[in-house]
Amino acid sequence: MFDRVLGIPAHPLYIHAAVVLVPLLALTAVLYAVWPASRRHIRWPLVAFALTAPGAVFFAKESGESFSANRAFQAPQVKALITEHEDYADTLFLVIAALAVVALVMAFMIPAAAGGRARIKAPTPAHWAASGLSVVLAIAAAYYVYKTGDSGAHMVWSGF
């Protein structure tokens, strides 16, 4: 499942979903946190991105681990580059999982419209905490998706 799709390595295919969904989740979470007028329009996209982005990162990470087991990638200098890339991916997965949880909490704790009712009852400081945490995690997710992708692209386009 993580090794090949239709006979070709799965990793180059799966990373595209992560590269698209992580920034979309980060952007949507920040907008929901800081722009109240947008909430009624982006609540359900926020929920959808929060549910799919961690899965995309997980598939990309697992397919990458399977891909790195290839005999062509066993030289010590290549293994060092792959280890760095995997470290970024591991951190990205933890950050995006945390962002997804905070985004889901925020989507159901902060009303989508003025005067609306929240499904999760929480005091106002909890709203501010969730909003602030989502912004911090979104910035971290954007950084780690960039670093992960950049390190992987340098390996591919620099010939390891």
C-alpha angles and dihedrals in degrees: 000000000000095000107059142003115201090341098308128099110278097213097076088051099046096047091066092065091051093046090054102036099045095058091042091054091045093049094044092048092051092047092049090048100048107024112058094183091063096053099087089054101043105035096099095040086052090053092046093050091045090055098044106035096067089049091051091050091047092052092046091048096047094044089050091054089050091046093051090059088071114121090237091066101054101098111115095240091049092047089054091054091046091050091054090048091049091049090056090047093050091051091045090054092053093046094047092047090052091046091050092053093047091046092052092048090047093048091056100032100048113059114245094222135032108273090013124137124248121224090215113054111217137151119260094256088061089055090052092046093051091046093049093045091049091054092049093047092046090055090048091048092051090049095049096044087052094047092045093049093042094052091047093047092050090054092050100041097038093051091244 
